[in-house]
Each structure stands twice: as structure tokens, then as C-alpha cells.
Amino acid sequence: MQKYKDLIFYDPDTKVNFTIHPGNMEYQRGRSGGWMAIGIPPDGYGLDEEPFQVGEMLIDMIADTQQADNITMVRMEEEQLEVEGADGDSDVGSVPLAEVVDGDEEV
């Protein structure tokens, strides 16, 4: 999950930009659990670090927020994938694709 470290996203609920903690992600159990990116709020807003579920909503918030000059966000359309199951049947599903390019290195 290193690809998310230090990225910035705007949280419409708190109306501030959070920075994703560079060395800390956590897994939360339960119905709405899963991998969480820990967002660090800016100083002076009286907010604590907060977990944000890694998924399409967080990826969209990151893509919609201006990043550092050495980071380029590339937004791709959803791609239809056809997967052949063990039973020989084909299943079709949509997978959101996104790519983060950090300088010369893809992450």
C-alpha cells in the first residue's frame, strides 16, 4: 500500500485536505472494514488522524486533489474485463483503473 503514502485528498465532510500517512495503514474488521489509509489533517484545524477506507471513493478524492509537482495522476475509464472461471463460464465485471506516477517511477 506504499503507493498511497504522502498523497493528498480533500475530505468534503471536514472541508480540509488530508495527507496519507507515509508509514501507517491499518486493517479494520467488521461490515464496513477493510484496509484503511490513515489521513493526517493539517495543523490548526483541531482534527485527529482519521482512517479512510481504501476504495473507489478515496481514489476519486485523491485524483480530484492537486498533488505535489513530481506526482502525476492519470485517470482511466473503467475497463470491462472478461474472466473465465474454473467452470469454463465467462464472468464480466468492471474494474476502475487508476495509475499514480511519482517522478519517473510508477507506483
KETITOR-747635 format. One record per atom (N, C-alpha, C): residue in one letter; atom name; y, z, x. Coordinates in steps of 0.2 Angstrom, whole numbers, plus 5000, padded with zeros to 4 digits. Atoms other than C-alpha are relative to their C-alpha. Example, Ala and Ser with C-alpha at 12.3 -4.5 7.8 and 13.67 -1.06 7.14 Angstrom:
# residues 2
+------+-------+------+------+------+
: fifi : tornu :    y :    z :    x :
+------+-------+------+------+------+
:    A :     N : 4994 : 5000 : 5004 :
:    A :    CA : 4978 : 5039 : 5062 :
:    A :     C : 5006 : 5000 : 5004 :
:    S :     N : 4994 : 4999 : 4996 :
:    S :    CA : 4995 : 5036 : 5068 :
:    S :     C : 5005 : 5003 : 4996 :
+------+-------+------+------+------+
//
This chain:
# residues 107
+------+-------+------+------+------+
: fifi : tornu :    y :    z :    x :
+------+-------+------+------+------+
:    M :     N : 4994 : 5000 : 5004 :
:    M :    CA : 5000 : 5000 : 5000 :
:    M :     C : 5006 : 5000 : 5004 :
:    Q :     N : 4995 : 5000 : 4996 :
:    Q :    CA : 5011 : 4998 : 5015 :
:    Q :     C : 5005 : 4995 : 4998 :
:    K :     N : 4995 : 5005 : 5001 :
:    K :    CA : 5019 : 4983 : 5008 :
:    K :     C : 5006 : 5002 : 4995 :
:    Y :     N : 4994 : 4998 : 5004 :
:    Y :    CA : 5030 : 4993 : 4996 :
:    Y :     C : 5005 : 5005 : 5004 :
:    K :     N : 4996 : 4995 : 4997 :
:    K :    CA : 5037 : 5005 : 5009 :
:    K :     C : 5007 : 4997 : 5001 :
:    D :     N : 4993 : 5001 : 4999 :
:    D :    CA : 5056 : 5006 : 5010 :
:    D :     C : 5003 : 4994 : 4996 :
:    L :     N : 4997 : 5005 : 5005 :
:    L :    CA : 5058 : 4993 : 4996 :
:    L :     C : 5005 : 5004 : 4995 :
:    I :     N : 4996 : 4997 : 5004 :
:    I :    CA : 5072 : 4997 : 4984 :
:    I :     C : 4999 : 4997 : 4993 :
:    F :     N : 5000 : 5002 : 5007 :
:    F :    CA : 5072 : 4996 : 4965 :
:    F :     C : 5005 : 5004 : 4996 :
:    Y :     N : 4995 : 4997 : 5004 :
:    Y :    CA : 5084 : 5000 : 4951 :
:    Y :     C : 4996 : 5003 : 4994 :
:    D :     N : 5004 : 4996 : 5006 :
:    D :    CA : 5077 : 5013 : 4938 :
:    D :     C : 5005 : 5000 : 4994 :
:    P :     N : 4996 : 5000 : 5006 :
:    P :    CA : 5085 : 5009 : 4921 :
:    P :     C : 5001 : 5007 : 4996 :
:    D :     N : 5000 : 4994 : 5003 :
:    D :    CA : 5081 : 5026 : 4915 :
:    D :     C : 5005 : 5005 : 5003 :
:    T :     N : 4995 : 4995 : 4996 :
:    T :    CA : 5091 : 5036 : 4928 :
:    T :     C : 5006 : 4996 : 5002 :
:    K :     N : 4994 : 5004 : 4998 :
:    K :    CA : 5103 : 5021 : 4932 :
:    K :     C : 5002 : 5001 : 5007 :
:    V :     N : 4999 : 5000 : 4992 :
:    V :    CA : 5101 : 5023 : 4951 :
:    V :     C : 4994 : 4996 : 5003 :
:    N :     N : 5005 : 5003 : 4995 :
:    N :    CA : 5092 : 5014 : 4965 :
:    N :     C : 4996 : 5005 : 5003 :
:    F :     N : 5005 : 4996 : 4996 :
:    F :    CA : 5076 : 5022 : 4972 :
:    F :     C : 4998 : 4996 : 5006 :
:    T :     N : 5003 : 5004 : 4994 :
:    T :    CA : 5069 : 5018 : 4989 :
:    T :     C : 4993 : 5003 : 5000 :
:    I :     N : 5007 : 4998 : 5000 :
:    I :    CA : 5050 : 5019 : 4990 :
:    I :     C : 4998 : 5003 : 5007 :
:    H :     N : 5002 : 4996 : 4994 :
:    H :    CA : 5044 : 5032 : 5002 :
:    H :     C : 4996 : 4996 : 5005 :
:    P :     N : 5004 : 5004 : 4995 :
:    P :    CA : 5038 : 5024 : 5018 :
:    P :     C : 4993 : 5002 : 5002 :
:    G :     N : 5007 : 4998 : 4998 :
:    G :    CA : 5023 : 5035 : 5021 :
:    G :     C : 4996 : 5004 : 4994 :
:    N :     N : 5003 : 4995 : 5005 :
:    N :    CA : 5018 : 5043 : 5004 :
:    N :     C : 4999 : 4996 : 4994 :
:    M :     N : 5001 : 5002 : 5007 :
:    M :    CA : 5009 : 5036 : 4989 :
:    M :     C : 4994 : 5005 : 4998 :
:    E :     N : 5005 : 4995 : 5002 :
:    E :    CA : 4998 : 5046 : 4978 :
:    E :     C : 4996 : 4997 : 4994 :
:    Y :     N : 5004 : 5002 : 5006 :
:    Y :    CA : 4984 : 5043 : 4965 :
:    Y :     C : 5000 : 5006 : 4995 :
:    Q :     N : 5000 : 4995 : 5005 :
:    Q :    CA : 4986 : 5052 : 4949 :
:    Q :     C : 4994 : 4998 : 4995 :
:    R :     N : 5005 : 5001 : 5005 :
:    R :    CA : 4971 : 5054 : 4937 :
:    R :     C : 5003 : 5000 : 4993 :
:    G :     N : 4998 : 4999 : 5007 :
:    G :    CA : 4972 : 5053 : 4918 :
:    G :     C : 5001 : 4993 : 4997 :
:    R :     N : 5000 : 5006 : 5004 :
:    R :    CA : 4975 : 5040 : 4905 :
:    R :     C : 5006 : 4995 : 5003 :
:    S :     N : 4994 : 5004 : 4998 :
:    S :    CA : 4992 : 5034 : 4912 :
:    S :     C : 5000 : 5000 : 5008 :
:    G :     N : 5001 : 4999 : 4993 :
:    G :    CA : 4986 : 5037 : 4930 :
:    G :     C : 4999 : 4994 : 5004 :
:    G :     N : 5001 : 5006 : 4995 :
:    G :    CA : 4983 : 5026 : 4945 :
:    G :     C : 5004 : 5001 : 5006 :
:    W :     N : 4996 : 4999 : 4994 :
:    W :    CA : 4992 : 5023 : 4961 :
:    W :     C : 5007 : 5000 : 4999 :
:    M :     N : 4993 : 4999 : 5001 :
:    M :    CA : 5010 : 5029 : 4962 :
:    M :     C : 5004 : 4999 : 5006 :
:    A :     N : 4995 : 5000 : 4995 :
:    A :    CA : 5024 : 5024 : 4973 :
:    A :     C : 5005 : 5005 : 4999 :
:    I :     N : 4995 : 4994 : 5000 :
:    I :    CA : 5035 : 5039 : 4977 :
:    I :     C : 5007 : 4997 : 5001 :
:    G :     N : 4993 : 5003 : 4999 :
:    G :    CA : 5053 : 5034 : 4974 :
:    G :     C : 5005 : 5006 : 5002 :
:    I :     N : 4995 : 4995 : 4998 :
:    I :    CA : 5067 : 5043 : 4983 :
:    I :     C : 5007 : 4998 : 4998 :
:    P :     N : 4994 : 5002 : 5003 :
:    P :    CA : 5083 : 5044 : 4974 :
:    P :     C : 5006 : 5001 : 5006 :
:    P :     N : 4995 : 4999 : 4996 :
:    P :    CA : 5100 : 5043 : 4983 :
:    P :     C : 5002 : 5007 : 5000 :
:    D :     N : 4997 : 4994 : 5000 :
:    D :    CA : 5108 : 5059 : 4989 :
:    D :     C : 5006 : 5001 : 4995 :
:    G :     N : 4994 : 4999 : 5004 :
:    G :    CA : 5121 : 5067 : 4977 :
:    G :     C : 4999 : 4999 : 4993 :
:    Y :     N : 5001 : 5002 : 5007 :
:    Y :    CA : 5113 : 5062 : 4961 :
:    Y :     C : 4996 : 5006 : 4996 :
:    G :     N : 5004 : 4994 : 5003 :
:    G :    CA : 5103 : 5079 : 4958 :
:    G :     C : 4993 : 4998 : 4997 :
:    L :     N : 5006 : 5002 : 5002 :
:    L :    CA : 5087 : 5069 : 4956 :
:    L :     C : 4995 : 5002 : 5005 :
:    D :     N : 5005 : 4999 : 4995 :
:    D :    CA : 5070 : 5073 : 4964 :
:    D :     C : 4996 : 4994 : 5001 :
:    E :     N : 5005 : 5006 : 4999 :
:    E :    CA : 5057 : 5061 : 4971 :
:    E :     C : 4996 : 5000 : 4994 :
:    E :     N : 5003 : 5001 : 5006 :
:    E :    CA : 5048 : 5054 : 4957 :
:    E :     C : 4994 : 4994 : 5001 :
:    P :     N : 5005 : 5005 : 4999 :
:    P :    CA : 5031 : 5044 : 4956 :
:    P :     C : 5001 : 4995 : 4995 :
:    F :     N : 4999 : 5005 : 5005 :
:    F :    CA : 5032 : 5027 : 4948 :
:    F :     C : 4993 : 4996 : 5001 :
:    Q :     N : 5007 : 5003 : 5000 :
:    Q :    CA : 5015 : 5018 : 4943 :
:    Q :     C : 5001 : 4993 : 5003 :
:    V :     N : 5000 : 5006 : 4997 :
:    V :    CA : 5012 : 5003 : 4954 :
:    V :     C : 4997 : 4995 : 4995 :
:    G :     N : 5003 : 5005 : 5005 :
:    G :    CA : 5010 : 4988 : 4942 :
:    G :     C : 5006 : 4995 : 4999 :
:    E :     N : 4996 : 5005 : 5001 :
:    E :    CA : 5019 : 4974 : 4935 :
:    E :     C : 5008 : 5002 : 4999 :
:    M :     N : 4993 : 4998 : 5001 :
:    M :    CA : 5035 : 4984 : 4929 :
:    M :     C : 5003 : 5002 : 5006 :
:    L :     N : 4997 : 4998 : 4994 :
:    L :    CA : 5038 : 4991 : 4946 :
:    L :     C : 5001 : 4994 : 5004 :
:    I :     N : 4999 : 5006 : 4997 :
:    I :    CA : 5035 : 4974 : 4954 :
:    I :     C : 5006 : 4996 : 4998 :
:    D :     N : 4994 : 5003 : 5003 :
:    D :    CA : 5048 : 4967 : 4942 :
:    D :     C : 5006 : 5003 : 5002 :
:    M :     N : 4993 : 4996 : 4998 :
:    M :    CA : 5061 : 4981 : 4946 :
:    M :     C : 5001 : 4998 : 5007 :
:    I :     N : 4999 : 5001 : 4993 :
:    I :    CA : 5058 : 4978 : 4965 :
:    I :     C : 5003 : 4993 : 5000 :
:    A :     N : 4998 : 5007 : 4999 :
:    A :    CA : 5060 : 4959 : 4963 :
:    A :     C : 5007 : 4999 : 4997 :
:    D :     N : 4994 : 5001 : 5003 :
:    D :    CA : 5076 : 4961 : 4952 :
:    D :     C : 5006 : 5004 : 5004 :
:    T :     N : 4995 : 4995 : 4996 :
:    T :    CA : 5085 : 4973 : 4965 :
:    T :     C : 5001 : 4997 : 5007 :
:    Q :     N : 4998 : 5002 : 4993 :
:    Q :    CA : 5094 : 4967 : 4981 :
:    Q :     C : 4997 : 5004 : 5005 :
:    Q :     N : 5003 : 4997 : 4995 :
:    Q :    CA : 5084 : 4971 : 4996 :
:    Q :     C : 5004 : 4999 : 5007 :
:    A :     N : 4997 : 5000 : 4993 :
:    A :    CA : 5088 : 4973 : 5015 :
:    A :     C : 5001 : 4992 : 5002 :
:    D :     N : 4999 : 5007 : 4998 :
:    D :    CA : 5094 : 4957 : 5023 :
:    D :     C : 4993 : 4997 : 5003 :
:    N :     N : 5006 : 5003 : 4996 :
:    N :    CA : 5077 : 4955 : 5033 :
:    N :     C : 4994 : 4999 : 4995 :
:    I :     N : 5005 : 5001 : 5005 :
:    I :    CA : 5067 : 4955 : 5016 :
:    I :     C : 5002 : 4995 : 4995 :
:    T :     N : 4999 : 5005 : 5005 :
:    T :    CA : 5065 : 4940 : 5005 :
:    T :     C : 4995 : 5001 : 4995 :
:    M :     N : 5005 : 4999 : 5006 :
:    M :    CA : 5057 : 4942 : 4988 :
:    M :     C : 4999 : 4993 : 4997 :
:    V :     N : 5002 : 5006 : 5003 :
:    V :    CA : 5048 : 4927 : 4981 :
:    V :     C : 4996 : 5001 : 4994 :
:    R :     N : 5003 : 4999 : 5006 :
:    R :    CA : 5044 : 4927 : 4963 :
:    R :     C : 4996 : 4993 : 4998 :
:    M :     N : 5004 : 5006 : 5002 :
:    M :    CA : 5030 : 4916 : 4957 :
:    M :     C : 4998 : 5001 : 4993 :
:    E :     N : 5002 : 5000 : 5007 :
:    E :    CA : 5024 : 4911 : 4940 :
:    E :     C : 4993 : 5003 : 4999 :
:    E :     N : 5006 : 4997 : 5001 :
:    E :    CA : 5009 : 4919 : 4933 :
:    E :     C : 4995 : 4994 : 5000 :
:    E :     N : 5004 : 5005 : 4998 :
:    E :    CA : 4994 : 4909 : 4938 :
:    E :     C : 4993 : 5001 : 4996 :
:    Q :     N : 5006 : 5000 : 5004 :
:    Q :    CA : 4979 : 4905 : 4926 :
:    Q :     C : 4994 : 5000 : 5005 :
:    L :     N : 5006 : 5000 : 4995 :
:    L :    CA : 4963 : 4910 : 4936 :
:    L :     C : 4993 : 4999 : 4996 :
:    E :     N : 5007 : 5000 : 5003 :
:    E :    CA : 4945 : 4905 : 4931 :
:    E :     C : 4995 : 5003 : 5004 :
:    V :     N : 5005 : 4997 : 4996 :
:    V :    CA : 4932 : 4916 : 4937 :
:    V :     C : 4993 : 5000 : 4996 :
:    E :     N : 5007 : 5001 : 5002 :
:    E :    CA : 4913 : 4913 : 4935 :
:    E :     C : 4997 : 5006 : 5000 :
:    G :     N : 5003 : 4993 : 5000 :
:    G :    CA : 4904 : 4929 : 4930 :
:    G :     C : 4993 : 4999 : 5002 :
:    A :     N : 5007 : 5000 : 4998 :
:    A :    CA : 4886 : 4933 : 4935 :
:    A :     C : 4996 : 4997 : 4995 :
:    D :     N : 5004 : 5003 : 5005 :
:    D :    CA : 4880 : 4927 : 4919 :
:    D :     C : 5001 : 4992 : 4999 :
:    G :     N : 4998 : 5007 : 5000 :
:    G :    CA : 4887 : 4909 : 4923 :
:    G :     C : 5005 : 4998 : 4995 :
:    D :     N : 4994 : 5002 : 5005 :
:    D :    CA : 4901 : 4910 : 4909 :
:    D :     C : 5006 : 5001 : 5004 :
:    S :     N : 4993 : 5000 : 4997 :
:    S :    CA : 4919 : 4907 : 4914 :
:    S :     C : 5004 : 5005 : 4996 :
:    D :     N : 4995 : 4996 : 5003 :
:    D :    CA : 4932 : 4920 : 4911 :
:    D :     C : 5007 : 4998 : 5002 :
:    V :     N : 4994 : 5002 : 4998 :
:    V :    CA : 4950 : 4915 : 4911 :
:    V :     C : 5005 : 5006 : 4999 :
:    G :     N : 4996 : 4994 : 5001 :
:    G :    CA : 4964 : 4928 : 4914 :
:    G :     C : 5007 : 4998 : 5004 :
:    S :     N : 4994 : 5001 : 4997 :
:    S :    CA : 4982 : 4928 : 4920 :
:    S :     C : 5001 : 5006 : 5005 :
:    V :     N : 4999 : 4995 : 4995 :
:    V :    CA : 4987 : 4937 : 4936 :
:    V :     C : 5007 : 4999 : 5003 :
:    P :     N : 4993 : 5001 : 4997 :
:    P :    CA : 5005 : 4940 : 4941 :
:    P :     C : 5000 : 4999 : 5007 :
:    L :     N : 5000 : 5001 : 4993 :
:    L :    CA : 5008 : 4934 : 4958 :
:    L :     C : 5007 : 5002 : 5003 :
:    A :     N : 4994 : 4998 : 4997 :
:    A :    CA : 5022 : 4941 : 4970 :
:    A :     C : 4999 : 5000 : 5007 :
:    E :     N : 5001 : 5000 : 4993 :
:    E :    CA : 5025 : 4940 : 4988 :
:    E :     C : 5006 : 5003 : 5003 :
:    V :     N : 4994 : 4997 : 4997 :
:    V :    CA : 5036 : 4950 : 4999 :
:    V :     C : 5000 : 4998 : 5008 :
:    V :     N : 5000 : 5002 : 4993 :
:    V :    CA : 5041 : 4943 : 5016 :
:    V :     C : 5005 : 5004 : 5004 :
:    D :     N : 4996 : 4996 : 4996 :
:    D :    CA : 5048 : 4955 : 5029 :
:    D :     C : 5001 : 4997 : 5007 :
:    G :     N : 4999 : 5004 : 4993 :
:    G :    CA : 5056 : 4945 : 5043 :
:    G :     C : 4996 : 4994 : 5000 :
:    D :     N : 5005 : 5006 : 4999 :
:    D :    CA : 5043 : 4933 : 5050 :
:    D :     C : 4993 : 5002 : 4997 :
:    E :     N : 5007 : 4997 : 5002 :
:    E :    CA : 5028 : 4944 : 5043 :
:    E :     C : 4999 : 5000 : 4993 :
:    E :     N : 5002 : 4999 : 5007 :
:    E :    CA : 5020 : 4943 : 5026 :
:    E :     C : 4997 : 5007 : 4999 :
:    V :     N : 5003 : 4993 : 5001 :
:    V :    CA : 5016 : 4960 : 5019 :
:    V :     C : 4998 : 5000 : 4993 :
+------+-------+------+------+------+
//
